[in-house]
Amino acid sequence: MRRRIFIFALTAMLIPALGSAQFKSDGRSIFKASDLVRKPTGLFDRLLHSPRFRMTQSYSLSFFSLGGQAFNQGMYLNSMSYRISDPLLAQVQVGYLHQPLGSWGNTGQADGRVFVRSASLRYQPSDQMSVHFEYESLPVRSLSPYGGIGLR
């Protein structure tokens, strides 16, 4: 019995090694990897590869149950900043709010929505002087079936 198990295990390991020659590429392909990812050009390329540009992303997922019903909400947040000059900094946060596990109840809001969470311009010529313009927004009513519960 042990001998059969050993022969079976050895065969299971050798067959894939023998079959690898079948998958050897002959150099022809229906697509090239360079067709899938293209390098940006022009102004967009200079912006993305500038040391003055910074971008971070985050994702949060909330789930809770209340009164026999369940609720879930996911939010992707993309934060970008660009140092226009030494004392001038521009920042923007763009979010995508959705229900990744589907909607419950009769909310009619199963599709996600994009929103600008914040945008700001900061001018700080010295440590003692700063001028800051900022716009902030969160969805008035989140994707909650309860209306008053959620982001405000």
C-alpha positions, 0 to 999 in steps of 0.5 A, a space after each residue: 500500500 505504501 509503495 503504491 502511494 509513493 509511486 502515485 506521489 512520484 508520478 504526480 510530481 514528474 508529469 508536470 515537469 515532463 509537460 512543461 515543454 508543451 507550453 514553451 513559447 515560440 515567440 508569437 503571441 496575440 498580444 504584447 505586454 507593452 500593449 496592455 500598459 502604455 506609458 503616459 506621454 506629455 503633460 500627464 507623464 511629467 506630472 506623474 514622474 515629478 518629485 513634486 507629485 505624491 499620491 496615496 490610496 486607502 480602502 475601508 469597509 464597514 459592516 454592521 447589523 441593526 434591527 434585523 437588517 444588515 448594512 455594508 459600505 466600502 470607500 476607496 479614497 485617492 489622495 493626491 498632492 502637488 507642490 506647485 512651488 516651494 510655498 504653494 501646495 495643492 491637494 485633492 481627495 477623490 472618493 468612491 463610495 459603494 456597497 461591495 456586498 450588495 444592498 439590503 432593504 429598499 435603498 435604491 442606491 446599490 450603485 457606487 458614487 464618486 465624490 470629491 472629499 476635499 480640495 485645498 490650496 495652501 500658501 505658506 511663505 514662512 513659518 509664521 504666515 499661512 493662507 489656506 483655502 479648502 473645500 470639504 464634502 462628504 455624501 449627505 446620505 451614505 448608502 445606508 438603508 436607515 437614512 440617518 446612520 452613516 457618513 454625514 
